[in-house]
Amino acid sequence: MIKTSLITLLASISLSPAVFALGISFDQKGDLAAFAKSSAIPVPAPGLAARAEEPPGLCVFNAGSGGALNGEDAFKAAIKASDVVYVGESHDQANDHLAQLEALKALYEARGRDVVVGFEMLNMTLQPVLDEYASGKITEAEFLQKADWQKEWGFDFNLYKPIFDFIREKKLSALALNLPKKIVSRIAMAGLDGLTPEEKKYLPAGMQVTTNEKYIAYVKESFQGHMSDMFKFENYLAAMSAWNETMGARLAGFLNANPGYAGLTVAGSGHVIYNAGIPASLKSRAPGLRGVSFLMQGADACPAAMPASDQGLADHVWYVKHTPETEKSKEPDLDLP
């Protein structure tokens, strides 16, 4: 079952609207995984390079019927029948990212080079840098420096490296999906009406605050505690909606402009859950595209049947082994003034 635990904030930190910069991201656990002026401390991925080609397994259930998706052929058929594939991750879990890679390989098998991969980890202003890296014009070291990966995202790049390597090897397109943190911060503090005309230019046309009741309840659960002392919930929800709406709109814009292409999103499960967030944003802007969502869940072994509590979390629930959370993954360094 999805947990909605809030990352513990350091009590000694004082926040003020003038200096506060926010980076929000919900992963599988519902955590605010990248919070404040700098993102989360990198989470080590021991042994990831050695097991990058080791598949995470295909323990996948239909989240509606509860039936198992039996075997590789059924998995590939679900991918092939879709124009957009959402595989929500828990940011610090290597197997979640390897599952995303398996989905990407299946999408490539179905569509060839007509595939774009959208990344929550990069904001839209970094698109030129991502283009350079995806096309092989700059090295990994240059990409990490130009994109300021440590500050922009913060989680160990090795967790994402197999996906980027596949994109570069197969010459696929890549898309920076996110809003700049300063825009999300401003909305969380002052609401959408608090944006300047210049800041509003970053928002997509037709921007809507979500009305999905299950998703609102999910966001509200993560909001309890410290968050309720810092923000009004309506502003917090608007910030999350702007984040999701922008990511969906960015991907929809690319797919609408490139008929025949398929897309895959690399994003936290909290942006996929209940097919709210990114899936809803994209569907409203590209209603003719077929989508399929997979929500990653940690399990020591593949369950004989899908837990009833996981019903409806997405189109499918995908169970993989998760490593224990580290203190670093639970309490990122909030480098605030």
Secondary structure, 3 states (H helix, E strand, C coil): CCCCCCCCCCCCCCCCCCCCCCCCCECCCCCECCCCCCCCCCCCCCCCHHHCCCCCCCEEEECCCCCECCHHHHHHHHHHCCCEEEEEECCCCHHHHHHHHHHHHHHHHHHCCCEEEEEEEEEHHHHHHHHHHHCCCCCHHHHHHHCCHHHHCCCCHHHCHHHHHHHHHHCCEEEEEECCHHHHHHHHHHCHHHCCHHHHCCCCCCCCCCCCHHHHHHHHHHHCCHHHHHCCHHHHHHHHHHHHHHHHHHHHHHHHHCCCCEEEEEEEHHHCHHHCCHHHHHHHHCCCCCEEEEEEEECCCCCCCCCHHHCCCCCEEEEECCCCCCHHHHCCCCCCC
